[in-house]
Amino acid sequence: MITGTAKLPLHFGKAPYWLMKRMKALAKEMTKLIIDYKGQKYFFKLISNPYWFQSFGCVLGFDWHSSGLTTTTIGALKSINNEELDIKVAGGKGKSKEIPKEIEELSLKMNLKSTKINALKYYSRMSAKVDNVLVQDDFNLYHHSIIFSDKYWAVVQQGKDNNWARRYHWLSDNVKKITLEPHSGIKSEITRKNVLNMTNRENKEHQQISVDLVNDNPTHWFKYFSKQRTLTQFCEIKDNVQQNQINLPKHHHISFFKLSKQTRETLKKAYEIKPKDYEELVAIKGLGKSSIRALALVSELIYGKELSWKDPAKFSYAHGGKDGTPFLVNRQNYDKTINFLKDTIYELSLNRREKEYALMRLAKIMEN
């Protein structure tokens, strides 16, 4: 079940040193306390919940509505890497190339087996690829992090589009199949009308057809992309000439989708590999958005089954709104979240001033 959204305007710059120092100390103490009282499993459940993650970031001291909350909260959480905890955090803003090495180094400190290390690197890479390639919502990832132990893992990553950000949450316990509705939550201020989301269960049949199309030699259907149309033919402008407007169709018809030389070569490469299932197909290096989209469009054309274009992000509030929009506040759930955070802060082994600061931040969340 996907829950929780908030406005996330894209903010630039860095958190000041004095703030990050405080955030790291508080994040470390709160994490240790939650694990001591509730256990690892509960901590991973919390960190993969978009609303709790947002509240956690606010209590640490960052602006509640900013995209920077994601990067600073993960940055603060990484302070636990130096503690004797069986939980580590890898990644961050603009560090995707460093993550495999970072996972390895942190895993060795925990004495994890090579099979576990390879699995963590795989889930890290695939979760990023799924949200960049299978969920085609125009939000391009710029932040990726994976929190892990010997039993669980969670991914928190964020994409940007113009001046807005969208955050994606994953939890190992929720992932039955990495290419089929794997998210524990997606946080976004806006939802799009036409998003090709190949992780949607409604597109499960198209996943299998895509694999069949690749294994049957994709050159057989390249001809469907050979037609080219002019802008006048592409648009429905006959009723809008006087208003100097054009109406673009809701979906990109297959004859308007350009199949580049690189995409053709990638699909030929996939044919040589002969993927067994959709996950194996998506895992092929070099296979990107264009290849996935081409396969989806051809499967729709040849087999006549319409694709689902639903945006997976949920535009709603975890606890409702005071004016009843989108629904009335569930006071029991709201109080449960607030009281948990409050009790956690009271139990922290920090000085009185730091505790008061955290409680003030919590009170500010309640005002919003």
Secondary structure by P-SEA (a helix, b strand, c coil): cbbbbcccccccccccaaaaaaaaaaaaaaaaaaaacccaaaaaaaaacaaaaaaaaaaacccccccaaaaaaaaaacccccccccbbbbbccccccaaaaaaaaaaaaacccaaaaaaaaaaaaaaaaaaaccccccccccbbbbbbcccbbbbbbbbbcccbbbbbbbbcccccccccccccccccccccccccccccccaaaaaaaaaaaaaaccccccccccccccccccccccccccccbbbbccccccccccccaaaaaaaaaaaaaccccaaaaaacccccaaaaaaaaaaaaaaacbbbbbccccccccccccccccccccaaaaaaaaaaaaaaaaaaccccaaaaaaaaaaaaaaaac
